Each structure stands twice: as structure tokens, then as C-alpha cells.
Amino acid sequence: MEILTVNSKDTLKFNPQLFGLWIGMASIVMLFGALTSAYIVKQGASNWFNIKVPSIFYISTGIIIVSSITLHFASVSYTKSLESIYKILLGATFILGLVFFVLQYKGWNMLFESGVDLKSNVAGSFFYLITGAHALHLFGGMGALVATIINAFVLRFGNDDKRKTRLEMLVHYWHFMGILWIYLLGFILFIK
Amino acid sequence: MASVETLTREDVLIKEQGFNDHFHDHHHGDKYQTGFLGHYVFSMDHKVIARQFLITGIFWAVVGAAMSIIFRLQLGFPEESMAWLKPLLGKWIEVTDGVGKLSPEFYYALVTMHGTILVFFVLTAGLSGTFSNLLIPLQLGARDMASPFLNMLSYWFFFMAGMVMLYSLFISTGPFSGGWTAYPPLSALPQASQGSGSGMTLWLVSLTLFVVSVLLGGINYITTVLNLRTKGMSLFRMPLTIWAFFVTAVIGVLSFPVLASGFFMLIFDRSLGTSFFLNEIFIGGQALDRVGGSAILYQHLFWFLGHPEVYIIILPAMGIVSEVLSVHARKPIFGYTAMILSILAIAFLSFIVWAHHMFMSGVNPFISNFFVVFTLIIAVPSAIKVFNWITTLYGGNIRLNTAMLYAIGFISMFISGGLTGIFLGNSAIDIQLHDTYFVVAHFHIVMGVAAFFGMFAGIYHWYPKMYSRFMDETLGKVHFWLTMVGAYLVFWPMHYIGMAGVPRRYYSFDTFDAFKHFDTLNKFITIAAIIVFIGQLIFVVNFFYSIWKGKKMTTQNPYGATTLEWTTPIEPIHGNWPGNLPTVHRWAYDYNKDEREFVTQVEPAKEGEVVDH
């Protein structure tokens, strides 16, 4: 996609692509805000079972935090033109991302085996819906990460503005997904 | 490109004072404009996309209005045979002994589709999609939107949403028929009614695509307004149209995701057997095993979008009206800053009043008090805006062309419809008035007709910027008077029957003694509605006739307006300005200042002149 940034130098306070992403993230906040508000409203009504969250979700939380750190340093090494470290850290982030998905999947299975299925109680339905919606959004981030990795290995290493912006967008979105996950897990654990 | 002889004062100013962004150094233009597909279909030029939104909106407006005529025939003339509609409606007209009856299921489907189509496809996409696209870059001095590609996607998602909805009209069980708000359980259980099956599935798919369209469009509008303004165009020099579109986009981006979350839960309930919105339901005497959910929860999620949605519809109309009034009254808009603050206040309040749609749905009456108070407070910024519009007209040198007539008509509609809102905002009066024709009359006048008036004002006013020609003024005035008088004749009587308690959405009142004596009034409303509908066909003919045969635009700035779109060439080009981008030196409303009728925004300030307000 081509972005017209021609007159941006004069009025611009912020890169328009990055700014657009932030507006998109604001709308994602509203989506999860709505889901968690609905959770509170429903919880206040009758017929609600408290779920015991499988501990594997704590490990996945750790993984997503570490992946944010590796991606952060990938971005730092890109700016410093440390090509090989940049590639390694991008790859590491990708693997950590995959591990996160696997752990989430295992967590859902464990929850299912403990007797909490999608249908029987609304508390369970909410848990699967909210964590599933988060996984779906992170999947979008994985797509962007894969595109970045392909670029990193196929294109000649260069420090141009366009690529820098794209990397910056990926980093912001990835951190956002991490913070969102911590919020969602904390919400489910502490709102009782 | 203008030749040397035809250079206007503004052309010269832009040439001398504007700045070169090197846009025309590379040939972007060719990439977008060569070939039929690139130019007319998958265009990335904001002016083409605006026209795509408008023409698609007109198509849907005709379809939605035709539906209302069919169900008005049922309400006005329940005894008459509708067999003559059989070629159009097929099996939905049941003919027995030569007398054709509209099927009650299809009546509900028509009411549902009329609401969905008009609210989302016409008054959201057709109104803010058209004018945000057309005017944001032109009035801000930008070459195009921040992301022309996302802009194109926004239109095509809207188009796909429309196609899915259109398809749902033709399936054997018919389109969704549970009302445009799609409350569960009718929307959550495929077996609940005929339209709840495939019709509802397609409705959900269509509106999910529509949400994507609104989000892509909104992200683009906000980014463009905040980042791509030309030199000198500070936020408080922007025309009120842009303020309105900007705030509309912000509301859309924040409220549509909430609707999406409700849709996701609905999809889970429909397909995966969850019970977010379902509790202890019997269908055909059989108890379902779906327990633990709450139908009210969906209503909260729906109206958290639903109420901001009515401001998504009305704010662009307000912005357009402010601009058109000021231009054709040859006066600066009265209270520019107050107008902006009112828009912001309305936007803020729109998020904390949603439960006034649910006073009778079983929400706690003490919580209702909170919503009553904030609902009534909306009257304050609304009244400020009305006062400012009327004061702008006061003492103006008014040109009564069609655009101006519609702008003035908008004020009339907004006052009449707004006042009944004060009745409905009270939870106590709502016990009598909820779900009656009083509600129907209220929202049709204040956000249906009024928003249409704003849209018409915009179309007649900016038509030359879209097609380089004018629409026919005589036909335009005939259209205006038919619509103005006709709309009141349709909706005024509805207040009366609504106060008498006649409920909305009913197929027939045969069995209700209390409502039988309104049959003459219902006939009257139906006849008025048919006349208004024919009036709209005059507009459609005028619109398409004028694209090719309308009076040609001969000067860049036919109305003597101050804003930047009237400094672009008569024949639109990609990138909007042929050479430099204009530099802005003053606010958008310098009319009748220092002995001059108007001073465009590109004109530098004279020494000691106060250029802002």
C-alpha cells in the first residue's frame, strides 16, 4: 500500500501509518473493553461459575513478555545496523510467538478436560471467547512478523524510512498484544 | 490544467504563496487513472471513491424507500388486494380467490430491511462515506487520503456488505425479520422464525463486513485530518464540515467494535451452542437447554453502538448544513468555536446515554435516572447549534437555491424532531410512548429526514465539485417542496397515533378495537408517503441527467465560497491542485469582511488584519 506523506514534513507530528495503527489499536481496545464489560455485567447476574485458570497460562504470559523483549532488541539492533543480531532476534520472536500459541492451545485443552467446556456455563463461554479473540488478533501480528522476517532475509539490509516505519508498527502492535494479554488474564483472575 | 488567461486570483496566490511538495514530479497520477478498472472500479482517488459511495447509497435509498412503500400499503390499505405486486414479490404475496395478501413474515422482513438499509447503508455509508471522502482532502489542502489503498478497501467492503444483504432478499426463507436491532432470541436461534435462519446469518455476515468498512474508513479520515492538513491549516481554521466528519469518524472507530463484540457472541450463540444471550426459552412448546445468558446484555452492546450511531448519521449532516448556510447567507458562521465545542459535547454524551433505548426492557429504574439526565443534557449543545444556525441566517444576504432550502429545511426538521426527543428521554413518559408510532415519528424526523436534508444540501451544493456540472434548479426546488411538505404530512400524524398508543411494527390492527378508528389517518400517511417517494424519483432523474446534461460549471468558484475545494480546477485532477499546494492564511468563514464579499483561505493577511476569530 502506498501512503501519501508528501506534505507530511510541514504539519506532521507523527508518522501517519503509525498513527493509523494507533487508531486501529484504540478500536481493538474498545472491542475487548466491550467483551470484558459484558463479562462483568453477566457475572453480576445469576448462574455464574468461577473458573480455575490452568497454570499453563502463567507460562504463556511469561513467553509473550519475553517475545516483546526480543522484538524490542531486534528493533534496537536494526537501528544500529547489526544485521545478524537483528535476524536472530526476529527469528527468536517468531519461535516465542509459536510457543505462545501452543501453550494457549494446551491451556484450552486442560481447561476443557477439567470440565469447563464452551457451552455449559457462560463463564466458560466468555473465557474461550476472550482468549480466542486475543489469539486471533495476535495471529495478525504473527502475519506482520512473518512478512518482516521474509523481508529481512530476502531484501538487502538497509536502513530506509519505509522499512523502519513498518518495523516500528510491528513492534508497537506486538507490545500492545502483550499488554492486552496481561490485562485480560489479570481481569479474569481478579474480577470475581 | 488552467491556461494562463483563465488564472484566477486564487490560482495566482497558490502559485506564489503555496508550497511545492514535489507531488507532480513522479507520475502517481498515471498509476491510478489509466484504464477503466483503475479509474472507475478499483480507484484509489478520493473523489472517485466519494462518488462510488454516493451512487451505491442512492441505489440502497431507492430499495429501502420502495420497501417502506410496500409496508405502508399494507398499513394504509389492509383490505385492498396486493395481487398486482406478485410479479415483484412472488410467493410473498399469497393470492386466494383473486385477493392478494402480503405475507406477514415478509412484512416483518420489509420493516427490518428498511431499517438496516437506511441506517447503515444510506445514512452512514452514503452520507459520511461520500462527503468525508470528497471534502476531507479537498478542504484541507491534501493530495488525497492518508492511505488511498485502505480507502478503496473501505468502499469495497461496503459494497460486499451490500451484495450479501441483497442476496438475502432472494433466499427462500426470506431476509432477517426480527427488527433492525436484531435482538435475541429471534436473532440468536435459527429456528425461532423464518427469517432467523439463513436470513439472519447473511445479515450478520453483511454487517460484519460493514463494520470493517467503517473502521477502515474511519482510521483513514482521522489520520488524514490530523496529519495531512496543508500549511497554515490549524485545527481551528478548519471548516465545520471537517470537524463534523472528524468527530464522526472518532465515534465510529470507538463504537463499532462494541457492536462487533455483540455480533461475535451472537455468532457463538447461533453456531456453537453457547448461551450468552439465551435463558430458559421455549420454542413450539419445547424447552431448550440453553440457560444462563441474558438478552438484555445484547441490548446494552447493541445500543452502545446504536446511540452513537445516530450521531454518526446526524453530525455529518450538521457539518454540511453549517457550511452551506454560511456560504449562501454570505455571512460567517455564528459562534464557530461554540459549534466545535457542541460537536465535541454531543460526541461525548452520545456514549453515556445508550440505555434510554432500554427503559422498558427491564433495566433498573434507578439506573434509568442517570440516563434520563444525560439524555436531556444533549438538548443543550443541540440548542446551541440551532441558535447559531438561525443567527447565521439573521440579517444574511440569503440565496434561496436548492442547497440552501435543504439546509434551512434541515433546521426545521431538527427542531421538530429534537423536541419530541425531550419527551422520549424521560423514562416515565416512555411507559406510554415506548414502541409506539410516536417513537417512529421522532427518529424519522430527527435523524431520518433531517439527515437526508443535510445530505441533499450537500449533494446540490457540491455537485459541481463531483461532476463539474450543476443539477437542475427547477427540478431541485420541486423536489425540495414535495419532500419538505410531504415528510411532515407523513410523520406529523404519527405523533398523534403514537400518543394514542398504537404500537409500531404491527402487521394489522384489525383485531384491536382501540386502534380501528385510525384507518383514515393511516390511509392519509400512506398516500403522503407515496407522493414523497415519487418526489425522490425526481431527484434520481435530476442527479443522473445532470451528470451528462447539466449546466456546465464555468468558473472555479461559482458560489463565492472561501474554502479550498473551490480553488481546484473545474475538471478534477489526481492530486487535486495542478501545481503547488495552497497555503492557508485565515479561517474558513471570512464573508463580508472589509468591504469584500468573501476572502478565500489562501489570501494572506493584510498588515494588522485579524485573521482568526
Interface residues (C-beta under 8 A of the other chain):
Chain A: M1 E2 I3 L4 V6 N7 S8 D10 T11 L12 K13 F14 P16 Q17 F19 G20 I23 G24 A26 S27 I28 M30 L31 F32 G33 A34 L35 A38 V41 K42 A45 S46 N47 W48 L118 K119 N121 V122 S125 F126 L129 A133
Chain B: F19 D21 H22 F23 H28 A142 R143 D144 M145 A146 S147 P148 F149 L150 L215 G218 I219 N220 I222 T223 T224 L226 N227 L228 R229 T230 K231 M233 V253 L254 S255 F256 P257 V258 A260 S261 G262 F264 M265 F268 L272 G273 T274 S275 F276 N279 V291 G292 G293 S294 L297 H300 L301 F304 L581
